[in-house]
Amino acid sequence: MMRTHAAAALAVLILGVPLQASAFTFSNGGNASLDSGTFSSVAGATTIGFEGGLPTNALAGGLVVNYSGGAIVQGSAGGLNLAPANDVSKYWAIGPTHGDQGVMSFSAPLSYFGFDWGTPDAYNSITLMRGNAVLFSFTGTQPSNAGYLNIFADSPNEFFDKIVFNSTENAFESDNHAFKIGVIPEPSTYAMMIAGLLAAGTLARRRA
């Protein structure tokens, strides 16, 4: 199932977490529903649910989205998977029982990705990539907050088109994946920025 949600509010907690050479911005928070978990509150984000199964070469938000690995489950099963809070719908589970790696790929780079993370654990990990290049990775302890996690690329150099979910134990549960396409500024925009900086420098010299 695919939905687009307008923002009610941006996330409540901003955490700058430089885990590698790149620095992405994290926030926690979203719009809670009564029985389908929490959804992104980021304006213009496209949301992918799993009621219709795992999306394969599916069109969403103007992109082709492809998922592989893991399993679509519903409810909780002791020792196997635990549904995200207030979520009785279907969701994606990664782990030895379900397949210990899941991959999402997109036909264009993203500047934002968010998801409802059921129970973050140290054995859960996420890797953001562009092509075959690893941009950023972290585990369930970085950050360690359950609930809806939002990840923002801080510059076009950090835009990503592949997300890899791993879990060495049962399980990594997630639902309501949301994304936005990364917009690279036009050359004219860069020219205007440079002209503005030059003008500001000239004015400062005249004042001095």
C-alpha positions as CSV (number, residue, x, y, z in Angstrom):
1,M,0.0,0.0,0.0
2,M,1.4,3.5,-0.9
3,R,0.3,6.7,0.6
4,T,1.5,10.3,0.6
5,H,1.2,12.2,3.9
6,A,1.4,16.0,4.4
7,A,3.3,17.2,7.4
8,A,1.5,17.9,10.7
9,A,4.8,18.7,12.4
10,L,8.5,17.9,12.0
11,A,10.1,15.6,14.4
12,V,10.5,16.4,18.1
13,L,14.1,15.5,18.7
14,I,17.0,16.4,16.4
15,L,20.2,14.4,16.8
16,G,23.3,15.1,14.8
17,V,25.0,11.7,14.6
18,P,28.3,11.7,12.6
19,L,29.0,8.0,12.4
20,Q,31.4,8.1,9.4
21,A,32.8,10.7,7.2
22,S,29.3,11.8,6.3
23,A,27.0,13.4,8.8
24,F,23.3,12.9,8.4
25,T,20.6,14.4,10.6
26,F,18.2,12.2,12.6
27,S,14.9,13.0,14.2
28,N,12.3,10.9,16.1
29,G,8.6,11.4,15.7
30,G,5.7,11.1,13.4
31,N,1.9,10.8,13.2
32,A,0.6,7.9,15.2
33,S,-2.4,6.0,14.0
34,L,-4.9,3.8,16.0
35,D,-3.9,0.5,14.5
36,S,-1.3,0.8,11.7
37,G,1.7,2.2,13.7
38,T,3.3,5.6,13.1
39,F,3.6,7.4,9.8
40,S,6.0,10.1,8.6
41,S,5.1,13.7,9.3
42,V,7.5,15.1,6.7
43,A,5.8,17.2,4.1
44,G,5.6,15.6,0.7
45,A,6.9,12.2,1.7
46,T,5.6,9.1,0.0
47,T,4.8,6.2,2.3
48,I,5.1,2.5,1.5
49,G,3.1,0.0,3.6
50,F,3.1,-3.8,3.2
51,E,-0.5,-4.7,3.0
52,G,-0.1,-5.8,-0.6
53,G,3.2,-7.7,0.0
54,L,6.8,-6.7,-0.6
55,P,6.9,-4.0,-3.4
56,T,8.9,-5.3,-6.4
57,N,9.6,-2.9,-9.3
58,A,6.7,-0.8,-8.0
59,L,6.0,2.8,-9.0
60,A,5.8,5.1,-5.9
61,G,6.4,8.9,-5.6
62,G,7.6,9.1,-9.2
63,L,10.3,6.4,-8.6
64,V,10.6,2.7,-9.3
65,V,11.1,1.1,-5.9
66,N,12.4,-2.5,-5.5
67,Y,12.5,-4.5,-2.3
68,S,14.1,-7.9,-1.8
69,G,14.8,-10.2,1.2
70,G,13.1,-10.4,4.6
71,A,9.5,-11.4,5.0
72,I,6.1,-9.8,5.4
73,V,4.5,-10.7,8.7
74,Q,1.6,-9.6,10.9
75,G,1.2,-9.6,14.6
76,S,3.8,-10.8,17.1
77,A,5.4,-14.3,17.5
78,G,7.5,-15.1,20.5
79,G,11.2,-15.1,19.7
80,L,10.6,-14.4,16.1
81,N,9.1,-10.9,15.6
82,L,7.4,-8.2,17.6
83,A,5.0,-5.8,15.9
84,P,5.7,-2.0,16.1
85,A,3.6,-0.2,18.7
86,N,-0.1,0.0,17.8
87,D,0.4,-1.8,14.6
88,V,-1.9,-4.7,13.7
89,S,-1.2,-4.3,10.0
90,K,1.5,-6.2,8.0
91,Y,5.1,-5.1,8.3
92,W,8.6,-6.1,7.1
93,A,10.8,-8.4,9.3
94,I,14.5,-9.1,8.9
95,G,16.3,-11.8,10.8
96,P,17.6,-15.4,10.6
97,T,14.1,-16.8,10.5
98,H,12.9,-14.3,7.8
99,G,16.1,-13.7,5.9
100,D,18.8,-11.8,7.6
101,Q,19.2,-9.1,5.0
102,G,16.7,-6.9,3.2
103,V,17.4,-4.4,0.4
104,M,15.5,-1.4,-0.9
105,S,16.6,0.3,-4.1
106,F,15.3,3.4,-5.9
107,S,15.5,4.6,-9.4
108,A,16.7,8.1,-8.3
109,P,18.6,9.3,-5.2
110,L,16.8,10.3,-2.0
111,S,17.3,13.1,0.5
112,Y,15.0,11.6,3.2
113,F,14.0,8.2,4.5
114,G,11.8,7.4,7.5
115,F,10.3,4.3,9.0
116,D,8.5,3.0,12.0
117,W,11.1,1.0,13.9
118,G,9.6,-1.6,16.2
119,T,12.4,-2.5,18.7
120,P,15.8,-1.2,17.9
121,D,18.6,-3.6,18.9
122,A,22.3,-3.7,18.7
123,Y,22.1,-6.6,16.2
124,N,20.0,-4.4,13.8
125,S,21.9,-2.4,11.3
126,I,21.1,0.0,8.4
127,T,23.4,1.0,5.6
128,L,22.7,3.9,3.2
129,M,24.4,3.6,-0.2
130,R,24.6,5.3,-3.6
131,G,25.3,2.6,-6.1
132,N,27.9,0.4,-4.6
133,A,29.4,3.1,-2.4
134,V,28.6,3.0,1.3
135,L,27.7,6.5,2.6
136,F,26.6,5.8,6.2
137,S,25.7,2.9,8.5
138,F,24.5,2.6,12.0
139,T,23.0,0.1,14.4
140,G,19.9,0.0,16.7
141,T,21.9,1.7,19.4
142,Q,22.7,4.7,17.3
143,P,20.3,6.3,17.9
144,S,18.6,4.0,20.4
145,N,15.1,5.4,20.2
146,A,12.1,3.1,19.3
147,G,9.4,4.7,17.3
148,Y,9.4,6.6,14.0
149,L,13.0,7.4,12.8
150,N,13.6,10.1,10.2
151,I,16.9,10.3,8.3
152,F,17.9,13.4,6.4
153,A,20.8,13.8,4.0
154,D,22.5,17.2,4.7
155,S,23.9,17.7,1.2
156,P,23.6,16.3,-2.3
157,N,26.8,14.4,-1.7
158,E,24.8,12.3,0.8
159,F,21.8,11.5,-1.4
160,F,21.3,7.7,-1.4
161,D,19.5,5.2,-3.7
162,K,19.9,2.0,-1.8
163,I,19.1,1.0,1.8
164,V,20.3,-2.3,3.3
165,F,18.7,-3.7,6.5
166,N,20.5,-6.4,8.4
167,S,19.8,-8.3,11.6
168,T,21.9,-11.2,13.0
169,E,19.1,-12.2,15.4
170,N,15.3,-12.1,15.3
171,A,14.3,-9.6,14.4
172,F,14.4,-6.2,12.7
173,E,10.8,-5.0,12.3
174,S,9.7,-1.9,10.4
175,D,6.7,-0.5,8.7
176,N,5.4,2.7,7.0
177,H,8.6,3.4,5.0
178,A,8.6,7.0,3.7
179,F,10.9,8.8,1.3
180,K,11.6,12.0,-0.7
181,I,13.6,12.4,-3.8
182,G,16.8,14.4,-3.4
183,V,16.7,17.7,-5.4
184,I,20.1,18.8,-6.7
185,P,20.3,22.6,-7.2
186,E,20.5,23.9,-10.7
187,P,23.8,25.5,-11.9
188,S,22.0,28.8,-11.9
189,T,21.3,28.4,-8.2
190,Y,24.9,27.9,-7.5
191,A,25.8,31.0,-9.6
192,M,23.3,33.1,-7.6
193,M,24.8,31.9,-4.3
194,I,28.3,32.7,-5.5
195,A,27.3,36.1,-6.7
196,G,25.6,36.8,-3.4
197,L,28.8,35.8,-1.4
198,L,31.0,38.0,-3.7
199,A,28.6,40.9,-3.2
200,A,28.7,40.5,0.6
201,G,32.5,40.3,0.5
202,T,32.7,43.5,-1.5
203,L,30.4,45.3,0.8
204,A,32.3,44.2,3.9
205,R,35.6,45.5,2.3
206,R,34.0,48.9,1.5
207,R,32.8,49.2,5.1
208,A,36.2,48.3,6.4
